[in-house]
Amino acid sequence: MTAARSSTNDRSGLLVALAGFALLSVGDAVVKSIAGEWPPTAIAALRYVLGAAGLSAMLLATEGRAAFRFVRPGAQLVRGASVAVATVAFFGSLQLMPLAEATSIVFASPIITAALAPLVLRERTGPATWAACLVAFAGVLIVLRPNLAPLGIAALLPLVSAFAMSALFMANRSVAGSASALAMQAVLALIAAPILILAAAAGHASGLPALAISTPSLEVVAKCAFVALSASSAHWLIYLGTTRAGASRIAPMTYVQLLVATALGWWWFGDRPDAMAVGGAALIIGAGLLLWRWGGPERRA
């Protein structure tokens, strides 16, 4: 009975996380549509200020002031700092490259997570998870293949985001069950917001034209509000999924973002995928199906 329940939790965690990752790509497409209108640091800061305000109000109304007493402050700080770094780096990459390409590079995060989870979280990473990661990553490389060299140093931005997302996955797992999902998202935003405000201020003070902050239009503010709502919802779903399944097992499900990003890039920005890109996407889907087929709970050693 316990094994059956664990298997059900594992698979439900995968589905919940999958929905969250798909929703992230929708928000990413909206962010890309703001490219050139406002700097990525300012977009990220406003997104998390709005998110922190909304989530805090919801938490106060539903759970009261006591819900703001968080355990494991060190791990919570890692969560907030990780998502702040990941957000700025990725938003910056969206202003420099197509949505699908930027998303593809971020997909190094599952490999990083799978490699570090046994050391950091003492989770057992089995051959099935490694195989799914490698197959999916091969698909990412195929999609990215002709553009990696021309991107140059810009490719480092989504790679930085990938490392930060890996840290977030593992920190999520380390605080699993310590508070409600809403409380976890509130503290994430409350920690990330001031970090991003400082980053935006520093960028503006740097004198770099790309980071200079001007008064945003109402359209930009509305889009940032949408991104705050969609991204907070997505991170909440991902957090729920991570608490039901191991961090290294959830990680490969991030590849659904590439499928959604490719579709949105084609429809919204005219970035039509070629046959090789479709083949790479097929590998990514296949990896997800293999993970589902082999999916049993991974336990801590």
C-alpha positions as CSV (number, residue, x, y, z in Angstrom):
1,M,0.0,0.0,0.0
2,T,2.8,2.4,0.9
3,A,4.7,1.6,-2.3
4,A,1.5,2.2,-4.4
5,R,0.9,5.5,-2.6
6,S,4.6,6.6,-3.1
7,S,4.3,5.7,-6.8
8,T,1.1,7.8,-7.2
9,N,2.7,10.7,-5.4
10,D,5.8,10.5,-7.6
11,R,3.7,10.6,-10.8
12,S,1.3,13.3,-9.6
13,G,4.4,15.3,-8.7
14,L,5.7,15.0,-12.3
15,L,2.4,16.1,-13.7
16,V,2.1,19.1,-11.4
17,A,5.7,20.2,-12.2
18,L,5.1,19.7,-15.9
19,A,2.2,22.2,-15.8
20,G,4.4,24.7,-13.9
21,F,7.2,24.5,-16.4
22,A,4.8,25.0,-19.3
23,L,3.4,28.1,-17.7
24,L,6.9,29.5,-17.2
25,S,7.4,29.6,-21.0
26,V,4.2,31.6,-21.4
27,G,5.6,34.2,-19.0
28,D,9.0,34.1,-20.8
29,A,7.3,34.9,-24.1
30,V,5.6,37.9,-22.5
31,V,9.0,39.1,-21.1
32,K,10.6,38.7,-24.6
33,S,7.8,40.9,-26.0
34,I,9.1,43.7,-23.7
35,A,12.7,43.5,-25.1
36,G,14.1,46.9,-25.8
37,E,11.4,48.7,-23.9
38,W,12.8,48.2,-20.4
39,P,16.0,46.7,-19.0
40,P,15.9,43.0,-17.8
41,T,16.9,44.0,-14.3
42,A,14.0,46.4,-14.0
43,I,11.6,43.8,-15.4
44,A,12.8,41.2,-13.0
45,A,12.6,43.6,-10.0
46,L,9.0,44.8,-10.8
47,R,7.9,41.2,-11.4
48,Y,9.1,40.1,-8.0
49,V,7.9,43.3,-6.2
50,L,4.4,42.7,-7.5
51,G,4.7,39.0,-6.8
52,A,5.8,39.6,-3.2
53,A,3.0,42.0,-2.6
54,G,0.3,39.7,-4.0
55,L,1.6,36.5,-2.3
56,S,2.1,38.2,1.0
57,A,-1.4,39.6,1.0
58,M,-2.8,36.1,0.2
59,L,-0.7,34.5,2.9
60,L,-1.7,37.0,5.5
61,A,-5.4,36.6,4.7
62,T,-5.3,32.8,4.7
63,E,-2.7,31.8,7.3
64,G,-2.1,34.9,9.4
65,R,1.0,36.5,10.7
66,A,2.4,33.3,12.1
67,A,2.9,32.0,8.6
68,F,5.7,34.5,8.1
69,R,7.9,32.7,10.6
70,F,10.1,30.6,8.3
71,V,12.3,27.7,9.3
72,R,15.7,27.1,7.9
73,P,16.5,30.7,6.9
74,G,19.7,29.7,5.2
75,A,18.0,27.4,2.8
76,Q,15.3,30.1,2.2
77,L,18.0,32.6,1.4
78,V,19.5,30.2,-1.1
79,R,16.0,29.8,-2.7
80,G,15.4,33.6,-3.0
81,A,18.9,34.4,-4.2
82,S,18.9,31.5,-6.7
83,V,15.7,32.6,-8.3
84,A,16.9,36.2,-8.4
85,V,20.0,35.3,-10.2
86,A,18.2,32.9,-12.5
87,T,15.6,35.5,-13.4
88,V,18.0,38.4,-14.3
89,A,20.3,36.1,-16.3
90,F,17.4,34.6,-18.3
91,F,15.5,37.8,-18.9
92,G,18.8,39.3,-20.2
93,S,19.3,36.3,-22.5
94,L,15.8,36.8,-23.9
95,Q,16.7,40.3,-25.1
96,L,19.7,38.8,-27.1
97,M,18.5,35.5,-28.6
98,P,15.3,33.7,-29.7
99,L,13.1,32.3,-27.0
100,A,13.7,28.6,-27.9
101,E,17.5,29.0,-28.0
102,A,17.7,30.8,-24.6
103,T,15.3,28.2,-23.1
104,S,17.4,25.4,-24.6
105,I,20.6,26.5,-22.9
106,V,18.9,26.8,-19.5
107,F,18.2,23.0,-19.9
108,A,21.6,22.3,-18.6
109,S,20.0,22.6,-15.1
110,P,18.5,19.1,-15.0
111,I,22.0,17.6,-15.7
112,I,23.5,19.8,-13.0
113,T,20.7,18.9,-10.5
114,A,21.0,15.2,-11.2
115,A,24.7,15.3,-10.7
116,L,24.6,17.3,-7.5
117,A,21.4,15.8,-5.8
118,P,23.2,12.7,-4.5
119,L,25.9,14.9,-2.9
120,V,23.7,17.8,-1.6
121,L,20.4,16.0,-0.9
122,R,21.6,12.4,-0.5
123,E,19.1,11.3,-3.1
124,R,19.7,8.2,-5.0
125,T,19.9,8.9,-8.7
126,G,19.3,5.8,-10.7
127,P,20.2,4.8,-14.3
128,A,16.7,5.7,-15.5
129,T,17.0,9.3,-14.4
130,W,20.5,9.6,-15.9
131,A,19.3,8.1,-19.2
132,A,16.3,10.5,-19.4
133,C,18.6,13.5,-18.6
134,L,21.1,12.5,-21.3
135,V,18.5,11.7,-24.0
136,A,16.7,15.0,-23.3
137,F,19.9,17.0,-23.3
138,A,20.9,15.4,-26.7
139,G,17.6,16.7,-28.0
140,V,18.4,20.2,-26.6
141,L,21.8,20.2,-28.4
142,I,20.1,19.2,-31.7
143,V,17.7,22.1,-31.4
144,L,20.5,24.5,-30.5
145,R,23.1,23.1,-32.9
146,P,23.6,25.9,-35.6
147,N,23.5,28.9,-33.2
148,L,25.7,28.0,-30.3
149,A,29.0,29.4,-31.8
150,P,27.5,32.8,-33.0
151,L,25.9,33.5,-29.6
152,G,29.4,33.9,-28.0
153,I,29.4,35.3,-24.4
154,A,25.6,35.8,-24.5
155,A,25.3,32.0,-24.1
156,L,26.7,32.4,-20.6
157,L,23.6,34.2,-19.4
158,P,21.2,31.3,-19.7
159,L,24.0,29.0,-18.4
160,V,24.2,31.1,-15.3
161,S,20.4,30.8,-15.1
162,A,20.8,27.0,-15.4
163,F,23.1,26.8,-12.4
164,A,20.9,29.1,-10.3
165,M,17.8,27.0,-11.2
166,S,19.6,23.8,-10.1
167,A,20.3,25.4,-6.7
168,L,16.6,26.4,-6.5
169,F,15.5,22.8,-7.2
170,M,17.7,21.4,-4.5
171,A,16.9,24.1,-2.0
172,N,13.2,23.5,-2.6
173,R,13.7,19.8,-1.7
174,S,15.6,20.7,1.5
175,V,12.7,22.8,2.9
176,A,9.9,20.5,1.6
177,G,7.1,20.2,4.2
178,S,8.4,23.0,6.4
179,A,5.5,25.3,5.4
180,S,2.6,25.5,3.0
181,A,3.2,25.9,-0.7
182,L,1.9,29.5,-0.5
183,A,4.2,30.4,2.3
184,M,7.1,28.9,0.4
185,Q,6.3,31.1,-2.6
186,A,5.8,34.2,-0.5
187,V,9.2,33.9,1.2
188,L,10.8,33.2,-2.3
189,A,9.4,36.5,-3.6
190,L,10.1,38.4,-0.4
191,I,13.8,37.5,-0.5
192,A,14.2,37.8,-4.3
193,A,12.5,41.2,-4.5
194,P,15.1,43.3,-2.5
195,I,18.0,41.5,-4.2
196,L,16.5,42.4,-7.6
197,I,15.8,46.0,-6.6
198,L,19.5,46.4,-5.7
199,A,20.5,44.7,-8.9
200,A,18.3,47.1,-10.9
201,A,19.6,50.1,-9.1
202,A,23.2,49.0,-9.6
203,G,22.5,48.4,-13.3
204,H,21.0,51.9,-13.7
205,A,24.0,53.5,-11.8
206,S,26.5,51.6,-14.0
207,G,25.7,54.0,-16.9
208,L,25.2,51.2,-19.3
209,P,22.4,52.2,-21.8
210,A,20.9,48.7,-21.8
211,L,20.4,48.9,-18.0
212,A,19.2,52.5,-17.8
213,I,15.7,52.6,-16.2
214,S,13.1,55.0,-17.6
215,T,9.4,55.4,-16.6
216,P,7.6,52.3,-18.0
217,S,4.5,52.5,-20.1
218,L,1.2,51.1,-18.8
219,E,1.6,48.2,-21.2
220,V,5.0,47.3,-19.7
221,V,3.6,47.4,-16.2
222,A,0.6,45.3,-17.2
223,K,2.9,42.7,-18.8
224,C,5.1,42.6,-15.7
225,A,2.0,42.0,-13.6
226,F,1.0,39.1,-15.8
227,V,4.4,37.6,-15.6
228,A,4.3,38.0,-11.8
229,L,1.0,36.1,-11.7
230,S,1.9,33.4,-14.1
231,A,5.5,32.9,-12.8
232,S,4.3,32.7,-9.2
233,S,1.7,30.2,-10.1
234,A,4.3,28.2,-12.0
235,H,6.8,28.2,-9.2
236,W,4.1,27.1,-6.8
237,L,3.3,24.1,-9.1
238,I,7.0,23.3,-9.4
239,Y,7.4,23.4,-5.6
240,L,4.4,21.1,-5.1
241,G,5.8,18.7,-7.7
242,T,9.3,18.7,-6.0
243,T,7.8,17.9,-2.6
244,R,6.1,14.8,-4.1
245,A,9.0,13.5,-6.1
246,G,12.8,13.7,-5.9
247,A,14.6,16.8,-7.1
248,S,16.6,14.8,-9.6
249,R,13.4,13.2,-11.0
250,I,11.5,16.5,-11.4
251,A,14.5,18.1,-13.1
252,P,14.1,16.4,-16.6
253,M,10.5,17.6,-16.8
254,T,11.8,21.1,-17.4
255,Y,12.2,20.1,-21.0
256,V,8.5,20.7,-21.6
257,Q,9.5,24.4,-21.5
258,L,11.3,24.0,-24.7
259,L,8.3,22.6,-26.5
260,V,6.1,25.5,-25.3
261,A,8.9,28.0,-26.0
262,T,9.4,26.7,-29.5
263,A,5.6,26.9,-30.2
264,L,5.3,30.4,-28.8
265,G,8.5,31.6,-30.6
266,W,7.0,30.4,-33.9
267,W,3.6,31.8,-33.3
268,W,4.5,35.1,-31.6
269,F,7.9,36.0,-32.9
270,G,8.1,34.1,-36.2
271,D,11.0,31.8,-35.2
272,R,9.9,28.8,-37.1
273,P,11.6,25.5,-36.1
274,D,13.2,23.4,-38.8
275,A,13.2,19.6,-39.2
276,M,16.2,19.1,-36.9
277,A,14.5,21.2,-34.2
278,V,11.4,19.0,-34.4
279,G,13.7,15.9,-34.1
280,G,15.3,17.3,-31.1
281,A,11.9,18.0,-29.5
282,A,10.9,14.4,-30.2
283,L,13.9,13.2,-28.2
284,I,12.9,15.5,-25.4
285,I,9.4,14.1,-25.4
286,G,10.7,10.6,-25.5
287,A,12.9,11.3,-22.4
288,G,9.8,12.5,-20.5
289,L,7.9,9.3,-21.5
290,L,10.8,7.1,-20.4
291,L,10.9,8.9,-17.1
292,W,7.2,8.3,-16.7
293,R,7.6,4.6,-17.6
294,W,10.4,4.0,-15.3
295,G,9.1,6.2,-12.6
296,G,9.3,4.8,-9.1
297,P,10.0,6.8,-6.0
298,E,13.6,7.7,-5.4
299,R,14.5,7.6,-1.7
300,R,17.2,9.2,0.3
301,A,20.1,7.0,1.2
